[in-house]
């Protein structure tokens, strides 16, 4: 009949950070409003009561929140309506929070098999070299369910360069990697924007500090931001206001 049966399904979108959860709520909320589909946030800071859950078709939440929900026997009535689970940034399986995602997937697969209800699991990542292994873990059909978008899909061509590191000791390996990253940053400083990808939030802080310290030591910070620039003032202002000690330490640079 061309109508969406709103009371017959739930979609769960799992995102690792509350800021990303809120962003997805706004994004999907606007896109799906014309279909009468309600999108809501469910995190430690934002709870949903039973009536709100009943009237919501797309729930955006953190892994920990959905883990708690699926462990509660009283929540089975609406978790049974779940037809699709989307796990964003699925590469956090490699992070400290990986076991939470593993338990979510295992619980979903077990329920799907025991109830004979089909629940689709979709994993998304921009930094996942072993995507075949992860696809196998979430029960993806390798012939039809894996979608890999390489640099050829980019609107702007991307040059790739691979640098091998033969050092075996972890600490020395990390130092060599940071040195290489610093050299590449200096090569492109002031010419274009630069993104450095790492595998976890913890590594983000460590890498940023290593680069900051090398720039201070070699007096090259000025290559990335002019003294007394508007951007610098904004970053200093944000650093003064944040409660996060890591951001307070890194933002001014």
N, C-alpha and C positions, 0 to 999 in steps of 0.2 A: 504493500500500500504506500510505500515511500515514507513511512513514519518510523521514527526511532522509538523503540520500546524502552523508555527510560528506566523502568523499574525492573528490568531483566538483566542488567549487567553493571559491573564496576570495572574501571581501569585504574591501575595503580602505577604511578610514575615515581620511581625512587631516585632521589638526587642526594649527593653527599653533603651539600652545604645548605643551610637555611636560606642564604641569599639566592642560591640557584632555585630553591623551592619556590620562593616568592616570585622570582622572575618568570618561572614556568607557569605559575598560577595566573599571572597577568597575561602572558602570551596565549596560553590555551583558552583562558576565559574569554578573551576577545574573539578568537577564531571560531570557537564552538558555540558562542551565544546564540547565533542564528538557528542552531539546531535544537535549542532548548536544553542543551547539556550544561550542567553545573559543574564547575571546577572549584576545588577547595584545598586549602593547605591544612596539613595535619603534622605538627611538630611538637616538641616539648613546650614551645611557647604559645602554640595555637591549637587548642583542643576542639574537637567536634562532638556534640552530643548525639544521641541516637537519632533524633529527628533530622538533624543536619546531615548525618551520614546517609540516612534513607533517601534524602533528596539530592544527594551528590552522586554524580556518575564517574567523575574523574578525581581521584584523590592524589595529591602531590605530597610526598612525605620523605623523611630521611630513612636510611636503612634501619637505624636503631628503633625508630618509632614503629615501623611496619613489623619489625621483629617482635616487639612487645605485643602489638595487636594480634598477630597470628598465634601467639602463645596462649592467649586468653580464650578459655572455652566459651565464655559468654558472647564472643564476637563472631562465632562461627556462622551465624545467620546471614551476615552480609559478606563475609569473606568467601562464602560459597558462591556468590554472584560474580566473583572476579573472573574475567575472561582474558585479560591481558595485563602483563606486568612488564614495564619498561624500566630497565636499570641503566641510568645515565652514569657516565664515568666508571664503567665496569672494571677499569684497570685498577681500581682501589682494592681489588682482590689481593693485590700485591702489598697492600698497606696494612697497618695495624687493625683496620676495620674489616679486613678481608673475611675473617671468620663469621662475622655477622651476615655478610652477603652470601657466604657459602651455606649457612643454615637456612636463609630465606629460600634459596634456590632448591636445596634438598627438601625442605618442608613442602614447597609448592609442587615439586615433582612427585613426592610421595602421595600428597593429597590427590593430585590429578590421576595417578595410577589407581589408587584405591577407590576413588569415586567414579572413575571412568568419565570424568569431565575434562574437556580439552582446555588447557590454560596456556596461552602463548607467552613465551618469555623472550623479550628483545633486549639485547645488550648493546650499548652505544659507547664508543670510545674514539678519541682522536689520537691516542698514543698507546697502541696495543700491538706489539710485534708478534706475539704468539696468539693471534686471534683464532686460529684453528683449535688450539687447546681449550680456550674459553668457550668456543662454539660447541665443542664436544661436551663440556661441563654443563651447559644450559640446554642440552639435548637438541641442538640445531641440526637439521639435515644438511650435511656438507655439500650436497649437490645443488640444492635449491635455496638454502636459507642463509648463506653467507654473502654479505655485500661488502666488498672492499673498494674504497674510493681512493685511488692513488693520486699523485700530483697531476696526472693528465686531466683530472676533472676541475682543476683550479682555473679561475678566470685569468690569473696572472701566473705565468710559467715559474716553476720552482726548480732551482738547481740543487742536486743532491751530491754530497761529498761524504765519503765514509773514511774515518780515521781509526786505524787499529791501534790498540794498546796491548802490549805484551806483558806488562807488569802483572804479577800474580797477587801481590800483597794488597789487601783492600784499601788501607789508608793511603798507600802510595798511588794506587789506581785512581782514587778520588782526587788526589792532588794533581795528578797529570791531567785528568779530565777537566778540572777547574782551570788549569793553566791554558789548555786548548780553547776552552770557552772564552776565557779572557782575551786571548789573541784574536779570535774571530770577532768578538765584540769591538775591539779596537779597530779592526779592519773596516768595520761598517759604521763606526760611531759618527753621528752627525749626518749620515747619508740617508738612512731610512730607519723605520721602527724595527725593533728586534724582539723576538720572543724566545725564551729559553725554556724548554720543556724538561721536566724531571718526573720521577715516578710517584712522588708523594708530597704531601704538604710539608712534612718535616724536611725533606730534601730541598724543597723550595727555599726555606729559610736558610739552611746551611749553604746552599749554592749562592744565594743573594749576599750573604755575609762574606763569603770567600771572595766574590767579585768586588764587593765594596772595599774590602781590606786591601786587595791588590791595587785598586784604583787610588786609594789613599796613599799607599806605599810608593806608587809610581807617579803620583800627582797627575792622574789622567781623568779625574772626575769632570773637569771642565769640557771634555770632549763630548759628554753626554748631555750636559745642561749648563747653559750660560749662568754666570753669577748674577744674583738678584733678578732672575727671570720670574715672570708671573707664575709659571708652573712650579718653580721652586718654592715660592711663597705659599702657594696652595698646599703643597705637600707638607711643608713645615706646620701649617695651620692644622691640617688633618692629623699630623703626628701628635700635636699637643692635645687634641681632643680624644684620640683613641685610648681605650683601656688596654688594648693588646700590647704587651711589652715588646713583642717582636716587631710589630708595625711601628711602634714608637721609636725603636732603634734604627729601623731601615728606611722609613719614609723620607726623612730629611735629605737623603742622598739620592 
